[in-house]
Amino acid sequence: MEEVIDKDKKTILIVDDEQHIVDILVYNLEKEGYNTLQANDGLTAVDIALNQKPDLILLDIMLPKMDGLAVCKRIRHTLNVPILMLTAKDEEIDKILGLELGADDYVTKPFSVRELMARIKANLRKAEVTSITSTKPEKEDNTKKIIVGDLSLDLDKFEVKVKGEVVDLTLREFEVLKYLANQPGQVITREVLLEKVWGYEYYGDIRTVDVTVRRIREKIEKDTSAPKILITKRGVGYYIASN
């Protein structure tokens, strides 16, 4: 029997080959008022995601038929929904948040259900705000831009340029850069970035910020070992050079 989806609720696709984990997630997500979809292998996950277009995807890395990293890459070609990777290997963070994949976040197994729910809410909230912003009509004569030195951000088009050249950033990378560029020269701690950009107050891994900043640098800096735009204040945080 086909599952009836309540369109007033957010729908979350759970992709994991361990049925007991799926059952725990379904129980807790439905208790929180979400619709759920399930897949136990990578190929089914891609098929359900592209057909059902969920609002968020919880995606395990170790999957039969197609692993989670390949699934993420496939889905990202078509859908721009938050993807949270579930992984037992937290050393995989570089890959998981890699720009070639486009995952938004990751949670390491075994995870706290409370923490996972907090991250899901934060990612859905952020996606909703971004969607509202991006559907506003553009005004040619009143384009919102942030320009700091060689860096230019077009907030209407979600476009970044360095010395006039367009740089392709993921949505999360754009949000980090925008937050920093709004306050050039001001050092922002990783904790503040985690709270303001990811929406986490208590939960969240600081390394998520570091990896995202490193990915941004790979795209906007000529020499990542001696950055001129996105600077690290050792032991404190990051800032955009104001000159």
Buried (B, 14 or more C-beta within 10 A) or exposed (E): EEEEEEEEBBBBBBBBBEEEBBEBBBEBBEEBEBBBBBBBBBBBBBEBBEEEEBBBBBBBBBBEBBBBBBBBBBBBEEBBBBBBBBBEEEEBBEBBBBBEBBBBBBBBBEBEBEBBBBBBBBBBEBBEEBEEEBEEEEEEEEEEEBEBBBBBBBBBEBBBBBEEEEBEBBBBBBBBBBBBBBEBEEBBBBBBBBBEBBBBEEBBBEBBBBBBBBBBBEBBBEEEEEBBBBBBEEEEBBBBBEE
